Amino acid sequence: MTALDRIPYAAFLGLTSRRVDGQLVVTLPFADSLIGNPMLPALHGGATAALLEMTAVAQVAATWPETRLPKPINVSVAYLRSGRPQDVHARARIGKAGRRVVHVLAKAWQDDPDQPIATLTAHFLLAT
């Protein structure tokens, strides 16, 4: 059971996870209900932010499996380009960790990991 299995909204969005070269990659499969701007069409920023935050939570939970799900202290998302109507992938890494607080960086992309559509910077409280 992964951390994503314990988050109802992750199941609602249909998030899946896999390991690629030892790193956790979370995928948000495209659905028409995720379109925020039908004129472009572009993915809704809230769905992208949710993907990034849950990827960060899953990475923290995978790094410290003995703790409960981490609680967000602050989350900041930078939207870099419009998400096209296709699957979105995300990866997170631990920037710095203390005894109780962990800093996480995450990015979401579609075709090329070097061309992210959004990034996240967040701090989480580790709860034992």
N, C-alpha and C positions, 0 to 999 in steps of 0.2 A: 504494500500500500504506500503510495507516494503522498506527499503533502497536498497535491492537487486533488486527490481522492477525498480529502477531508474538507474541501471548500465547495459548498453548494453552487456558488456562482461559476466556478471553474467548470463544473459539470454542465450547467446551463449553457455556457458558451461553447461547450464541446472541446475544451482544451485537452491536448494530448502532450505527452512528454517522451523523450527518448534521449539516449546518450550518443553524442557524436564526438569522437576523439576524446572521450573521457569527460566531456562537458555536457551539462543538462541543457537541452534545447526544447522549448515549449512552442507548440504550434496552435494558432487560432485558425480553424478551418473557415473558409469563406462561407457566408450565408447572406442572402438578400436582406435579412433583417438587420445586418450590421452596417448597412449603407446610411451614412449621416447626411450626405449631400447628393441627392439623386441627379442633379444637373451635371456633375462631373463624370461619373459617379465616384464618390470617395467614402472610405470607411469612416465611421463615427469615431471621434477622438476618445470618447469614453470607453469604447471597446478596446482601443489600442492601449489606453492607460491601464485598463483592467488586466490586459495581457501582461504588460510590463510589471505591474505590481505583483501579480500572482507568480510570475517567473522569479522575481526577487525573493518572495516568500518561500517558494519551492527550493531555491538555491540555499537559502539560510537553513531551512529545515533539513536539507540533504547534508549540509556541513555539520550541523549540530542535531543529530537525530534524537538525542536524549531529551531535548527540550520540547515544550509545547510550541504551537505555531507562533512565530514572532508577531509582535504587535507593532503596527506602523507608528512612528513618532512624527515624521514629516516625509512627504513625498513630493517631488518636483518632476514634471514631465515637460520635455522640450519636443515640440512637433516640428520636424525638419522638412517633410514633404508629404503630400497627400498619399494616403494609402489607396492603392488600386483595388478593384473588386477581385481579390485572389487571397490565398492563404498568407498569413503573416507568421513569422518565426521570431522567437526572442531568446536571448541568452543573458545571464546575469553573472557578475563576479563580485566577490567580496573585496571592497576597497580597503577597509580597516575594521578590525574587531577588538572590542574591549571585553571586559567581563560581563557587562549588561547591555551594551549598545553595539550594533554592527552597522557599518556604512556599506551600501550596496549600489553598484552601477549596473544598468541594464540597457540593452538596445534591441529594437525591433526592426526587422527588415523583410523584404519580400523576395526579390531575386538574388540580391548580392549583399552579403553581410557587411561589406565595406560601404554600402549605400543605405544607411539606416533611415527609416521613416520617422522614428521617434526614439528618444533616450530618456532614461529615468535615473534620478539620483534620490536615494532614500536612506533614512535611518530607521532601524527597527530595534525594539526592546526585546531582548532574549528573556523569555520566561521559563524558569525551571519548574 
